[in-house]
């Protein structure tokens, strides 16, 4: 979401609920509205949008190349973690932009004409030419604010973190918010044990599902699962509630 900080004469951007509350409560700040939907973590095909803060005047600088490009900046990793897409497709739209002469006061907008008009108005009022970012074309791509984003992909192989006879490698397949987990492992004295979990995952990574054993020793209980995908997408932490009583906590780790 874009804001305008009248005290420092600069555009500013928030991508978390915490920062939104801070900007909305600040004096001399106007909210312009959403630019687009981005990711808080790196996904395939994304590029990091960095924010640097100049120490002497708290002026914000935004850029997509090396985080050390501009001297005397503190990189704000704690409050601003944003990844946008390098290419369009799948409903994504381009973002255009321009900066003040010192590369601060970055204006991002979905409409190239809005960026051009703001530069023209600045030229007329202040006799200063704003600098287009890049060649004036798309800088990166985002999903429109109105799009209902699909859940992230967790398809792949996962490990239950246990070695020895209870070591399990799970294969997750996914179609939108529907997931299927398949697992097959050997137990001495019995042989192959197989189970299947079917469930759903929300956009924020909350998983609910039902695990049923398809081949197992007598007494193995089916389970209801509730789990959460970590922000970086590398672990799944959950709780299994066994039929007839009993619970078990677990952590699955993505096999890279």
N, C-alpha and C positions, 0 to 999 in steps of 0.2 A: 504494500500500500504506500502510495506517495504522499508526502507531506511537504509543506513549505515552511521553513524556519525563518521567520521575519527578522529575528535578532541577528542571525549570522548570514542572512541573505543567501540561502541555499536550499535546494531540494534535498529531502532526506527520505529514506525508505525503511520500512519495517516489515519483517517476515515472520515474526513470532508474536504470540499473544502478550508476552511480557513487554516487548518493546512497543506494541500498539498502545498499551495502557499508559506507558511513559509519555509517548508523544501526544496522545489525546489529552493528557492532564497538563501538558506544558503550556505556559503562557506564550503568546505571540507565535503560535504554530497553527497553520491551516491544513486541514486534511483535504487532499485532492481526490482520493479514492483509489481503488485497486488498479494495478497495472496488469497483473496476470498471476497464474498459479505456477509455483516453482517447487523444487524438491529441497528438503533440508539436508539430504545426504547425496553422495555421488551415486549416480545411476548410469548404466550404459548410454553413451551418446550425450552426456551432459558436460558442462564446463563450469568451473567455479567462478562465481562473481564475488570478488574481494571488496571489502570496505576497509579503507585506511583512514585513520583520524589524525590530522595534523596537530601536534602537541601544543603549539603556541596559541592556537585559536579554536581548536576543536572542529575545524572544517573537515567535511567528509569528502572522500575521493572513492570512486567506484571504478573497477576495471577488471578485465578478464585475463590479463596476462600475468607474468610473474609478480608475486606479492611484494617483491622488493624493488619494483620499477620506480617508485617515487621515494626519494629520501625523506627522512624526518617524519615518517608516518608510523603510527602504531596500528598493527593489523588487528581488527576487531573480530576475533574468532568466537568469543564468548556470546555475543549478542546477535551476530549476523552470520548465519551459515546458509548460503544460497547457491543452488546449482540450477542452471538453465540449460536448455538443449541447444546443441550446435546446429541442428537442421530442423526444418519444418516436417510436416507429415503428421498423421494421426490427430489432426485437429489443432496442431500448434500454430501459433501466429508469430510474426516477427516483431521485434522491439527495436525502435530507432532511438537515437540520442544525440545530444550535444553537450558541451561543457563551456564553462567560463575560460578565460584566457589562461588561468593557472591550472586548468584541468579539474577544478572543483565545480561546485554547483552543477552536478550532473542531472540533466533532464532525460528521463526515459519515458517513452510514450509508444502506444501501439499504432499511432497515426503519424506518418512521415510529415504530413501537412501541419500538424500541431507543432512538431519540432521546428519546422521551417518558420512558421508564424512567430513562435516565441523568439527565435533568433532575429527576425526582422523587427519585432517590437523592441527588443533590447538594443538593436542598432539605432533605431529611431530615438529612443529615450536617452541612451547613455553613450552613443557614438562608439560602441564597442562591438566587434565581430565575435560572436560565439563560435566555437570550433566544433564541427561535426565529428562524431566518433567514427573512426575508420574512414570510409569513403562516403559516408552518409547513408549507406545501405543498412540492412539488418545487422544488428550486433549479436543477438542470440534469439532464441525462440522460447515462448512460454505457452501454457494453456490459457485460453480466455477465462476471465474470472467466473463466468457462468457455467463452465464445464464441470461436470461431475466426474472427477478423476477415478480411474479404476485402481484397485489395490496394487501395490508394488508386486513384482514377481519374486517368489521364493522358490521357484522350480529349481531342482538340482538334487545333489546328494548331501545328506546330513548325517552326523555321527552323534551317538548318544553319550559320548564322553566316558564310556566304560570300556576297559580292556578285559581280556579273558573271555570266558564262555558266555558272558552276557553282553559282549560287544555287539552293537547293532548299527548297521548302515541303512538309513531310510532314503527312499527315492520319492521326492515330491513332484507331482505334476499339477498344473494349475490352468484353469480357464476362467479368466476374470477373477471373481471372488470365490469361486469354488475350487477346493483343493482335494487331492487324493494323495495319501501317504501309503507306500507299500514297503514292507520289510520282510526279509527272509534271513534267518541265521540258524546255526547249528547248536544244539545242546547235547553234551555227552550223555549217553544213556537213552536218548530219545531220537535224536536226529534233527531233521529240519523243522523249524517252527516258523510259521508265517502269520502275519496279521495285516490288516488293512484299516486305515482311518479315512473317513470321508467327513468333510466339514466345509466351513466357510471362513473367509478372512475379510475383515473390514478394511477400509481405507487407511485407518491408523494402525493396522497390524495386529488387531485382536482376533484370535483364532478360537473357534469352538468346533468340536467334532466328536465323532463316535468311533472308537477303536473296537474292532471285532477280530478275534483270532480265527483264522481259517484252517489252521493246522497247529495243534498244541496238545500238551499233556492234559489229562483230566484235572480239573480244578483251576486251570488258567481262566481268569475272569476278564470279561469284556469291560470297557472303560469309557467314561465320558471325559473329554479333555477340554481344558481352557488354557490358552497360552497367549504369549505376546512376543512379537518380533521386535528385536532391538532396533534402535534408530539407524544403526549402520547396516542392518540387514544380515548380520553374521551369526546371531544366536537367536534361538527360540526358547523362552523360559516358560514352563507350564506346570500344571497340576493335573494328574489323572485321578479321577474318582472311580474306584472299582465297584462293580456290581456286588451288592451284598455287604458293602462296607470296606473302608480302608482308602487311604489316599497315598499318592506318591508324587513327589516333586521331581522335576527333571530339567535338564538344559541340553538342547541340541545345538551342535556347532556346524556351520557350513563347511563342507569339504571343498577346499579351493584347489 
